[in-house]
Amino acid sequence: MLSLQLIQGLSPLQTSIRLLPQVIVGVVVNILTGYLVDKVSVRVLVGSSAFITAVAPLILALSRDSWSYWEGIFVGDALAPVNPDGKLLKRIYWEG
């Protein structure tokens, strides 16, 4: 996120702290997916995660420089790790 450093004038340490939500959400999503994969249709999981994955970069692309971190960048970064996993995609063919 070079834009955080160049446009908002943050240091590399401040920028890396602002990227921590990606790590946290990534861990939570992986644990939750492991729990839900036997309880929810894989097609629903992949479809919803693909939609969220498509929305995350749109939020980041449409965010304005005047917005605070919490209004745009946080939401886009937090949603970025939610994506269809290869194991889920393979399972669609097994359920097929």
C-alpha positions as CSV (number, residue, x, y, z in Angstrom):
1,M,0.0,0.0,0.0
2,L,2.4,2.6,-1.2
3,S,-0.4,5.1,-1.4
4,L,-0.6,5.1,2.4
5,Q,3.0,6.2,2.5
6,L,3.0,8.6,-0.5
7,I,-0.4,10.2,-0.2
8,Q,-1.1,10.0,3.5
9,G,2.5,10.4,4.6
10,L,2.7,7.4,6.8
11,S,5.9,5.6,7.7
12,P,6.5,2.0,6.7
13,L,5.7,0.8,10.2
14,Q,2.4,2.7,10.3
15,T,1.5,1.3,7.0
16,S,2.3,-2.3,8.1
17,I,0.1,-1.8,11.2
18,R,-2.8,-0.7,9.0
19,L,-2.4,-4.0,7.0
20,L,-2.8,-6.2,10.1
21,P,-6.6,-6.6,9.5
22,Q,-5.7,-8.7,6.4
23,V,-3.8,-11.1,8.5
24,I,-6.5,-11.3,11.2
25,V,-9.4,-11.7,8.8
26,G,-7.4,-14.3,6.8
27,V,-6.9,-16.5,9.9
28,V,-10.5,-16.1,10.9
29,V,-11.8,-16.9,7.4
30,N,-9.7,-20.0,7.2
31,I,-10.9,-21.3,10.5
32,L,-14.5,-20.5,9.7
33,T,-14.3,-22.1,6.3
34,G,-13.0,-25.3,7.8
35,Y,-16.0,-25.3,10.2
36,L,-18.6,-24.4,7.6
37,V,-17.4,-26.6,4.7
38,D,-19.4,-29.6,6.0
39,K,-22.5,-27.6,7.1
40,V,-23.0,-25.2,4.1
41,S,-23.1,-26.0,0.4
42,V,-19.7,-25.4,-1.1
43,R,-21.3,-23.5,-4.0
44,V,-22.7,-21.0,-1.5
45,L,-19.3,-20.6,0.2
46,V,-17.5,-20.1,-3.1
47,G,-20.2,-17.8,-4.5
48,S,-20.3,-15.6,-1.5
49,S,-16.5,-15.4,-1.1
50,A,-16.1,-14.7,-4.8
51,F,-18.6,-11.8,-4.5
52,I,-16.7,-10.4,-1.5
53,T,-13.4,-10.8,-3.3
54,A,-14.8,-8.8,-6.2
55,V,-16.1,-6.0,-3.9
56,A,-12.9,-5.5,-1.9
57,P,-10.8,-4.0,-4.7
58,L,-13.7,-1.9,-5.8
59,I,-13.9,-0.3,-2.3
60,L,-10.1,0.3,-2.4
61,A,-10.3,1.8,-6.0
62,L,-13.2,4.1,-5.3
63,S,-12.0,5.4,-1.9
64,R,-11.0,9.0,-1.8
65,D,-7.8,10.5,-0.4
66,S,-10.0,12.7,1.9
67,W,-11.6,9.6,3.5
68,S,-10.2,8.4,6.8
69,Y,-8.6,5.0,7.0
70,W,-11.7,3.5,8.5
71,E,-14.0,4.7,5.8
72,G,-12.4,3.0,2.8
73,I,-9.0,1.4,3.2
74,F,-9.8,-0.6,6.4
75,V,-13.0,-2.1,4.8
76,G,-11.3,-3.0,1.5
77,D,-8.2,-4.5,3.3
78,A,-10.4,-6.4,5.7
79,L,-12.4,-8.0,2.9
80,A,-9.4,-8.8,0.7
81,P,-8.4,-12.1,2.2
82,V,-12.0,-13.5,1.8
83,N,-11.6,-15.5,-1.4
84,P,-12.5,-18.9,-2.8
85,D,-9.9,-21.5,-1.8
86,G,-8.6,-24.1,-4.2
87,K,-9.8,-26.9,-1.8
88,L,-13.3,-25.5,-1.9
89,L,-13.2,-25.3,-5.7
90,K,-12.1,-29.0,-5.9
91,R,-14.9,-30.0,-3.6
92,I,-17.5,-28.5,-6.0
93,Y,-16.5,-31.1,-8.5
94,W,-16.7,-33.9,-5.9
95,E,-20.2,-32.8,-4.9
96,G,-21.0,-32.2,-8.6
